[in-house]
């Protein structure tokens, strides 16, 4: 599911990416997804 907007919060000891998606649901409908992040430190 493509992101509609992305924001990254960071501090000295953390990085917190947030993905916002645009969805449209009718009453009683639901939708699920999983987003995985992989960070590599060189």
Rosetta constraint file for C-alpha pairs under 8 A:
AtomPair CA 1 CA 21 HARMONIC 7.36 0.50
AtomPair CA 1 CA 33 HARMONIC 7.92 0.50
AtomPair CA 2 CA 21 HARMONIC 6.80 0.50
AtomPair CA 3 CA 19 HARMONIC 5.83 0.50
AtomPair CA 3 CA 20 HARMONIC 5.64 0.50
AtomPair CA 3 CA 21 HARMONIC 4.88 0.50
AtomPair CA 3 CA 22 HARMONIC 7.53 0.50
AtomPair CA 4 CA 19 HARMONIC 7.57 0.50
AtomPair CA 4 CA 20 HARMONIC 5.63 0.50
AtomPair CA 4 CA 21 HARMONIC 4.94 0.50
AtomPair CA 4 CA 22 HARMONIC 6.01 0.50
AtomPair CA 5 CA 19 HARMONIC 6.13 0.50
AtomPair CA 5 CA 20 HARMONIC 5.16 0.50
AtomPair CA 5 CA 21 HARMONIC 6.93 0.50
AtomPair CA 6 CA 17 HARMONIC 7.31 0.50
AtomPair CA 6 CA 18 HARMONIC 5.73 0.50
AtomPair CA 6 CA 19 HARMONIC 4.68 0.50
AtomPair CA 6 CA 20 HARMONIC 6.13 0.50
AtomPair CA 7 CA 17 HARMONIC 5.94 0.50
AtomPair CA 7 CA 18 HARMONIC 5.21 0.50
AtomPair CA 7 CA 19 HARMONIC 6.65 0.50
AtomPair CA 8 CA 15 HARMONIC 7.03 0.50
AtomPair CA 8 CA 16 HARMONIC 5.65 0.50
AtomPair CA 8 CA 17 HARMONIC 4.34 0.50
AtomPair CA 8 CA 18 HARMONIC 6.08 0.50
AtomPair CA 9 CA 15 HARMONIC 5.92 0.50
AtomPair CA 9 CA 16 HARMONIC 5.02 0.50
AtomPair CA 9 CA 17 HARMONIC 6.31 0.50
AtomPair CA 10 CA 14 HARMONIC 5.61 0.50
AtomPair CA 10 CA 15 HARMONIC 4.38 0.50
AtomPair CA 10 CA 16 HARMONIC 6.09 0.50
AtomPair CA 11 CA 15 HARMONIC 6.53 0.50
AtomPair CA 25 CA 29 HARMONIC 5.78 0.50
AtomPair CA 25 CA 30 HARMONIC 6.86 0.50
